Amino acid sequence: MKTGDSGIKRILKAFIYSSEGFWESIKSEAAFRQELLLCALLLVVALLLPVSVVEKLFLISTLFLVLLMELVNTAIEAVVDRISDKIHPLSKKAKDVGSLLVLLSFIYLGIVWIAVIYGIL
C-alpha cells in the first residue's frame, strides 16, 4: 500500500497504521491482551525493585521482547491464514516457529528476572 507520501505526512500515516495495529491486536488477540497485562504488572515491579537503572532497563527490555514476539507471531499467523485455510506442512512450520518465538522470549524473561532478583537477595 504505497501512498507516495513523504516527510511528516508519511510519519503521521505510519503512526496511524501502528495505532490501528495496536488496537486490532488488543481487540482480536487474547494472548496479546494477557501478555500486555502481565507486562504492565511486571513493569511496575521492575520500576519499584531496588536495582540499578541498567538492571531496570534489562528487566523492562524483556517485557518489550515478549510483546514484540507475540506481535510477530500474530503477523505470521495472519499471513498464513490469508494465504489458505488448508493445512499444509509449511503453514504449520511457520506457525510453530512463531509460537517458539514467544516461548523463547518468555524463557529469556524468566532468566533475566531470576538473575536480577537473585542478585538483590
Contact map, one row per residue, 1 for C-alpha under 8 A:
1110000000000000000000000000000000000000000000000000000000000000000000000000000000000000000000000000000000000000000000000
1111000000000000000000000000000000000000000000000000000000000000000000000000000000000000000000000000000000000000000000000
1111100000000000000000000000000000000000000000000000000000000000000000000000000000000000000000000000000000000000000000000
0111110000000000000000000000000000000000000000000000000000000000000000000000000000000000000000000000000000000000000000000
0011111011000000000000000000000000000000000000000000000000000000000000000000000000000000000000000000000000000000000000000
0001111111100000000000000000000000000000000000000000000000000000000000000000000000000000000000000000000000000000000000000
0000111111100000000000000000000000000000000000000000000000000000000000000000000000000000000000000000000000000000000000000
0000011111110000000000000000000000000000000000000000000000000000000000000000000000000000000000000000000000000000000000000
0000111111111000000000000000000000000000000000000000000000000000000000000000000000000000000000000000000000000000000000000
0000111111111100000000000000000000000000000000000000000000000000000000000000000000000000000000000000000000000000000000000
0000011111111110000000000000000000000000000000000000000000000000000000000000000000000000000000000000000000000000000000000
0000000111111111000000000000000000000000000000000000000000000000000000000000000000000000000000000000000000000000000000000
0000000011111111100000000000000000000000000000000000000000000000000000000000000000000000000000000000000000000000000000000
0000000001111111110000000000000000000000000000000000000000000000000000000000000000000000000000000000000000000000000000000
0000000000111111111000000000000000000000000000000000000000000000000000000000000000000000000000000000000000000000000000000
0000000000011111111100000000000000000000000000000000000000000000000000000000000000000000000000000000000000000000000000000
0000000000001111111110000000000000000000000000000000000000000000000000000000000000000000000000000000000000000000000000000
0000000000000111111111000000000000000000000000000000000000000000000000000000000000000000000000000000000000000000000000000
0000000000000011111111100000000000000000000000000000000000000000000000000000000000000000000000000000000000000000000000000
0000000000000001111111110000000000000000000000000000000000000000000000000000000000000000000000000000000000000000000000000
0000000000000000111111111000000000000000000000000000000000000000000000000000000000000000000000000000000000000000000000000
0000000000000000011111111100000000000000000000000000000000000000000000000000000000000000000000000000000000000000000000000
0000000000000000001111111110000000000000000000000000000000000000000000000000000000000000000000000000000000000000000000000
0000000000000000000111111111100000000000000000000000000000000000000000000000000000000000000000000000000000000000000000000
0000000000000000000011111111100110000000000000000000000000000000000000100000000000000000000000000000000000000000000000000
0000000000000000000001111111110110000000000000000000000000000000000000000000000000000000000000000000000000000000000000000
0000000000000000000000111111110000000000000000000000000000000000000000000000000000000000000000000000000000000000000000000
0000000000000000000000011111110000000000000000000000000000000000000000000000000000000000000000000000000000000000000000000
0000000000000000000000011111111110000000000000000000000000000000000000000100000000000000000000000000000000000000000000000
0000000000000000000000000111111111000000000000000000000000000000000000000000000000000000000000000000000000000000000000000
0000000000000000000000000000111111100000000000000000000000000000000001000000000000000000000000000000000000000000000000000
0000000000000000000000001100111111110000000000000000000000000000001001100000000000000000000000000000000000000000000000000
0000000000000000000000001100111111111000000000000000000000000000000000000000000000000000000000000000000000000000000000000
0000000000000000000000000000011111111100000000000000000000000000000000000000000000000000000000000000000000000000000000000
0000000000000000000000000000001111111110000000000000000000000000011000000000000000000000000000000000000000000000000000000
0000000000000000000000000000000111111111000000000000000000000000001000000000000000000000000000000000000000000000000000000
0000000000000000000000000000000011111111100000000000000000000000000000000000000000000000000000000000000000000000000000000
0000000000000000000000000000000001111111110000000000000000000000000000000000000000000000000000000000000000000000000000000
0000000000000000000000000000000000111111111000000000000000000011000000000000000000000000000000000000000000000000000000000
0000000000000000000000000000000000011111111100000000000000000000000000000000000000000000000000000000000000000000000000000
0000000000000000000000000000000000001111111110000000000000000000000000000000000000000000000000000000000000000000000000000
0000000000000000000000000000000000000111111111000000000000000010000000000000000000000000000000000000000000000000000000000
0000000000000000000000000000000000000011111111100000000000010010000000000000000000000000000000000000000000000000000000000
0000000000000000000000000000000000000001111111110000000000000000000000000000000000000000000000000000000000000000000000000
0000000000000000000000000000000000000000111111111000000000000000000000000000000000000000000000000000000000000000000000000
0000000000000000000000000000000000000000011111111000000100110000000000000000000000000000000000000000000000000000000000000
0000000000000000000000000000000000000000001111111000000100000000000000000000000000000000000000000000000000000000000000000
0000000000000000000000000000000000000000000111111100000000000000000000000000000000000000000000000000000000000000000000000
0000000000000000000000000000000000000000000011111110000100000000000000000000000000000000000000000000000000000000000000000
0000000000000000000000000000000000000000000000011111000000000000000000000000000000000000000000000000000000000000000000010
0000000000000000000000000000000000000000000000001111101100000000000000000000000000000000000000000000000000000000000100010
0000000000000000000000000000000000000000000000000111111100000000000000000000000000000000000000000000000000000000000000000
0000000000000000000000000000000000000000000000000011111110000000000000000000000000000000000000000000000000000000000000000
0000000000000000000000000000000000000000000000000001111111000000000000000000000000000000000000000000000000000000000000000
0000000000000000000000000000000000000000000000000011111111100000000000000000000000000000000000000000000000000000000100000
0000000000000000000000000000000000000000000001101011111111110000000000000000000000000000000000000000000000000000000000000
0000000000000000000000000000000000000000000000000000111111111000000000000000000000000000000000000000000000000000000000000
0000000000000000000000000000000000000000000000000000011111111100000000000000000000000000000000000000000000000001000000000
0000000000000000000000000000000000000000000001000000001111111110000000000000000000000000000000000000000000001001100100000
0000000000000000000000000000000000000000001001000000000111111111000000000000000000000000000000000000000000000000000000000
0000000000000000000000000000000000000000000000000000000011111111100000000000000000000000000000000000000000000000000000000
0000000000000000000000000000000000000000000000000000000001111111110000000000000000000000000000000000000010011001000000000
0000000000000000000000000000000000000010011000000000000000111111111000000000000000000000000000000000000000001000000000000
0000000000000000000000000000000000000010000000000000000000011111111100000000000000000000000000000000000000000000000000000
0000000000000000000000000000000000000000000000000000000000001111111110000000000000000000000000000000000010000000000000000
0000000000000000000000000000000000100000000000000000000000000111111111000000000000000000000000000000010011001000000000000
0000000000000000000000000000000100110000000000000000000000000011111111100000000000000000000000000000000000000000000000000
0000000000000000000000000000000000000000000000000000000000000001111111110000000000000000000000000000000000000000000000000
0000000000000000000000000000000000000000000000000000000000000000111111111000000000000000000000000100110010000000000000000
0000000000000000000000000000001100000000000000000000000000000000011111111100000000000000000000000110110000000000000000000
0000000000000000000000001000000100000000000000000000000000000000001111111110000000000000000000000000000000000000000000000
0000000000000000000000000000000000000000000000000000000000000000000111111111000000000000000000000100000000000000000000000
0000000000000000000000000000000000000000000000000000000000000000000011111111100000000000000000100110110000000000000000000
0000000000000000000000000000100000000000000000000000000000000000000001111111110000000000000000000100000000000000000000000
0000000000000000000000000000000000000000000000000000000000000000000000111111111000000000000000000000000000000000000000000
0000000000000000000000000000000000000000000000000000000000000000000000011111111100000000000001100100000000000000000000000
0000000000000000000000000000000000000000000000000000000000000000000000001111111110000000000001100100000000000000000000000
0000000000000000000000000000000000000000000000000000000000000000000000000111111111000000000000000000000000000000000000000
0000000000000000000000000000000000000000000000000000000000000000000000000011111111100000000000000000000000000000000000000
0000000000000000000000000000000000000000000000000000000000000000000000000001111111111000001001100000000000000000000000000
0000000000000000000000000000000000000000000000000000000000000000000000000000111111111000000000000000000000000000000000000
0000000000000000000000000000000000000000000000000000000000000000000000000000011111111000000000000000000000000000000000000
0000000000000000000000000000000000000000000000000000000000000000000000000000001111111000000000000000000000000000000000000
0000000000000000000000000000000000000000000000000000000000000000000000000000000111111100000000000000000000000000000000000
0000000000000000000000000000000000000000000000000000000000000000000000000000000111111110000000000000000000000000000000000
0000000000000000000000000000000000000000000000000000000000000000000000000000000000011111000000000000000000000000000000000
0000000000000000000000000000000000000000000000000000000000000000000000000000000000001111101100000000000000000000000000000
0000000000000000000000000000000000000000000000000000000000000000000000000000000000000111111100000000000000000000000000000
0000000000000000000000000000000000000000000000000000000000000000000000000000000000000011111110000000000000000000000000000
0000000000000000000000000000000000000000000000000000000000000000000000000000000000000001111111000000000000000000000000000
0000000000000000000000000000000000000000000000000000000000000000000000000000000100000011111111100000000000000000000000000
0000000000000000000000000000000000000000000000000000000000000000000000000000000000000011111111110000000000000000000000000
0000000000000000000000000000000000000000000000000000000000000000000000000000000000000000111111111000000000000000000000000
0000000000000000000000000000000000000000000000000000000000000000000000000001100100000000011111111100000000000000000000000
0000000000000000000000000000000000000000000000000000000000000000000000001001100100000000001111111110000000000000000000000
0000000000000000000000000000000000000000000000000000000000000000000000000000000000000000000111111111000000000000000000000
0000000000000000000000000000000000000000000000000000000000000000000000000000000000000000000011111111100000000000000000000
0000000000000000000000000000000000000000000000000000000000000000000011011101100000000000000001111111110000000000000000000
0000000000000000000000000000000000000000000000000000000000000000000001001000000000000000000000111111111000000000000000000
0000000000000000000000000000000000000000000000000000000000000000000000000000000000000000000000011111111100000000000000000
0000000000000000000000000000000000000000000000000000000000000000000011001000000000000000000000001111111110000000000000000
0000000000000000000000000000000000000000000000000000000000000000010011001000000000000000000000000111111111000000000000000
0000000000000000000000000000000000000000000000000000000000000000000000000000000000000000000000000011111111100000000000000
0000000000000000000000000000000000000000000000000000000000000000000000000000000000000000000000000001111111110000000000000
0000000000000000000000000000000000000000000000000000000000000100110010000000000000000000000000000000111111111000000000000
0000000000000000000000000000000000000000000000000000000000000000010000000000000000000000000000000000011111111100000000000
0000000000000000000000000000000000000000000000000000000000000000000000000000000000000000000000000000001111111110000000000
0000000000000000000000000000000000000000000000000000000000000100000000000000000000000000000000000000000111111111000000000
0000000000000000000000000000000000000000000000000000000000100110010000000000000000000000000000000000000011111111100000000
0000000000000000000000000000000000000000000000000000000000000000000000000000000000000000000000000000000001111111110000000
0000000000000000000000000000000000000000000000000000000000000000000000000000000000000000000000000000000000111111111000000
0000000000000000000000000000000000000000000000000000000001100100000000000000000000000000000000000000000000011111111100000
0000000000000000000000000000000000000000000000000000000000100000000000000000000000000000000000000000000000001111111110000
0000000000000000000000000000000000000000000000000000000000000000000000000000000000000000000000000000000000000111111111000
0000000000000000000000000000000000000000000000000000000000000000000000000000000000000000000000000000000000000011111111100
0000000000000000000000000000000000000000000000000010001000100000000000000000000000000000000000000000000000000001111111110
0000000000000000000000000000000000000000000000000000000000000000000000000000000000000000000000000000000000000000111111111
0000000000000000000000000000000000000000000000000000000000000000000000000000000000000000000000000000000000000000011111111
0000000000000000000000000000000000000000000000000000000000000000000000000000000000000000000000000000000000000000001111111
0000000000000000000000000000000000000000000000000110000000000000000000000000000000000000000000000000000000000000000111111
0000000000000000000000000000000000000000000000000000000000000000000000000000000000000000000000000000000000000000000011111
